[in-house]
């Protein structure tokens, strides 16, 4: 890294010279410069300004502008972005969180704040997060002045996005010029709310002023929101097991006529591993703030210092009713197959004879997501033609648990009364009908404890960046300007996870250990009244809400009774208590040191009567990676339950691996005004996006628990190359009236270095498996049974109750792990069309927008391919590709504004692995949503408004290879806001 250190010294010397030159300039008296005042109000004004950005930008750029100070078009920033052509969003609890641009998901887009690359921290439920994506629900829309979406690359833009670079802009006092102040109050009514308050508050404010004859400026924005909400889901959380035709396999259907339309030899089908209903309540507190200070001591110098802060405090409670299927199908019906290659069939009715427990899980946890950014920007114009800009920022984002509960958990109550289970998959909602051994149903007096899992996820991302940019403008020349710059960026990330799990899934304690009043009976159908099929009379009528704290304390008390010294009870102190483990078993750390230099030339001339602009640039970037990973030293494998095996570790150590890459990133942007108000564009660029953090981890980790047929794990590769996309854009735009235009564009992206998740078999750690080998075979012969639980109980009886630990000396075979490793595997191309029209109907106040984007990829997922067999690797497919469309109508006149917006996204592939690590697809089905907002200006200072989000109460659904293979059917609900805004 010596060359990187040298570059830093050169940059520091350059900065010192720049500051020295500025100091001399500061001594010269200058007349006060006049700052142009930009005022945008109303829907119409916002659209006009956004259109002007689109028209006047080089390359393909779309924009969103605030309708008024402190008022973006939507209450959520991501929901404003989805109105842009080619932009789709992923929702979290019914609110926009991540964005997809032209089919490329959030990890393929880079987010900047006032041109600065922002760190991001996110959490996963059962693993360490690997994502680079920024969560837009962390930022309140009220603090944003506008957003630019750069869909084509330019040399002077930060790298990391092959879908788009999205630049969020905030208000700067010297640009605002005048003194402005606004305060907004809002009452939020979330119809998904089950607990908490029916109305929760939101308050926001912005203040901007200048003084000392316009040479100093201060802007302060802030917002605080409370939101009580929830969502309910029917989930096949453990995934589907895929089987080819009549092949004998785990869970294969009997051929005795018990299944109507039993799949034939060439059909492919799947059986579910479980079904789970979850009821989720959330309470969120979101705080945002930004302070901006500006000083312009002369006409040629402007210094800006700013601090940005956000915090999202979330409490979540979860209740579950679930049934695990042990692959014992007894009857039902499947859709009719063709018995031809390509035929995939799904269940209509599926019955399983697993005689086991009914699980009633409960979860209760809290998380904090916090971000800080401190920045300094100095702009100096030593001459009328030369502009120098020095920019520095130090930013961090951190997410983790609030307390001992961790970031996700489940404590499970069980009732061992299930004889069989039938699920009806004929409609959107999977209907579970349980047959009980006693014929009576769930009984709180017979509930006992089962396993518990307390997950603790943590992520810290830090970015320190220094940039020096220069621009020289020419007068009366073909060459209009030259831009150049250098930058140094340190991107440090830590992603960690621990799981304190008690694998007592076969039951713990007796019913007398747990008071009946810990369980409250609830109506199940009422929780899913918006999803078709939930009114089926065969649906299990009740679930039981479990008292998390009381039940957890009862388990801890039982541990004293039974002399249990499980480590999980002692992470929180000397007394037994269920809690998360603060010592991370997965701990990934990566440092990316990036250095870059660029040059951009901008030319302009008239070709006859047609103005022409041409921009040509190139960016060179080097990245050095140092990746570390904590690797546990596993020593043995304990048989904990029928299909649960726990690896036991003694200590751990960090392993370190290096990586590096460099890239030349050229760009060419051309536009010509063919006739007045008709602009044609063509752009070429090369852009990159960096691998996820799990892909570049510096070690091998295995997942818990290990299963009967082996385990799974993950290996990293820091020497991966980034995704590299060669982009082509061509478009035409007709700006035929004020605020009105029509545009049509074609884009193509040829992407190299897609990362494939290949797998290989390994006996890493040399762990003997107690259910593989001679000892297990002998026990099976002695019991005359192939049932794993019966064999486990036999071995426990033989050992006098001592745990069954894998032992090679007793003939146990070594555990086979399927290790998934990343590597640069594929090339792929996507292309599509973007069409947009925006029209203002003269002075009537009415207007509308319509846009549609098509996305086509040359690699799709083959649902017929089971991904099974010797040497078969996981399919590679492009994720997130889908068409999208928006239709918006509005009225804006005489202080009255109204808008109705419909947003639609077609079905897309979201993953190639489902809940149990099986190599199966997950598709998110097509979804459309209607939002409305209305406002009225009572006078020039006071306005009132009302907003409705998802007013038709749409639900979302994800599926597997067939539409009947439900992964998740989720009900959220509409959200309504009423409020007032006052401008001083």
Secondary structure, 3 states (H helix, E strand, C coil): CHHHHHHHHHHHHHHHHHHHHHHHHHCCCCCCCCCCCCCCCHHHHHHHHHHHHHHHCCCCEEEEECCECCECCCCEHHHHHCCCCCEEEEEECCEEEEEEECCECHHHCEEEECCEECCCCCCCCCCCCCCCCCCHHHCEHHHCCEEEEECCCCCCCCCCCCCCEEEEECCCHHHHCCCEEEEEEEEEEECCCCCCCCCEEEEEEEEEEEECCCCEEEEEEEEEEEEEEEEEEEECCCCEEEEECCCCCCCCCCCCCCEECCCCCCCEEEEECEEEEEEEEEEEEEEEEEEEEEEEEECCEEEEEEEEEEEEEEEEEEEEEEEECCCCEEEEEECCCCCCCCCECCEEEEEECCCCCEEEEEEEEEEEEEEEEEEEEEEECCCCCEEEEEEEEEEEEEEEECCCCCCEEEEEEEECCEEEEEEECCCCCCEEEEEECCCCCCCHHHCEEEEEEEEEEEEEEEEEEEEEEEEEECCCCCEEEEEEEEEEEEEEEEEEEEEEEECCCCCECCHHHCCHHHEEEEECHHHHCCCCCCCCCCCCCEEEEECHHHHHHHHHHHHHHCCCCCHHHHCCCCCCCCCCCCCCCEEEEEEEEEEEEEEEEEEEEEECCEEEEEEEEEEEEEEEEEEEEEEEEEEEEEEEECCEEEEEEEEEEEEEEEEEEEEEEEEEEEEEEEECCEEEEEEEEEEEECCCCCCCCCCEEECCCEECCEEEEEECCCCCCCEEEEEEEEEEEEEEECCEEEEEEEEEEEEEEEEEEEEEEECHHHCEEEEEEHHHHHHHHHHCCCCHHHHHHHHHHHCCCCCEECCHHHCEEECCEEEEEEEEEEEEEEEEEEEEEEEECCCCCEEEEEEEECCEECCCCCCCCCCCCCCCCCCCCCCCCCCEEEEEEEEEECCEEEEEEEEEECCEEEECCCCCCCCCCEEECCEEEEEEEEEEECCCCEEEEEEEECCCCCCEEEECCCCCCEEEEEECCCEEEEEEEEEC
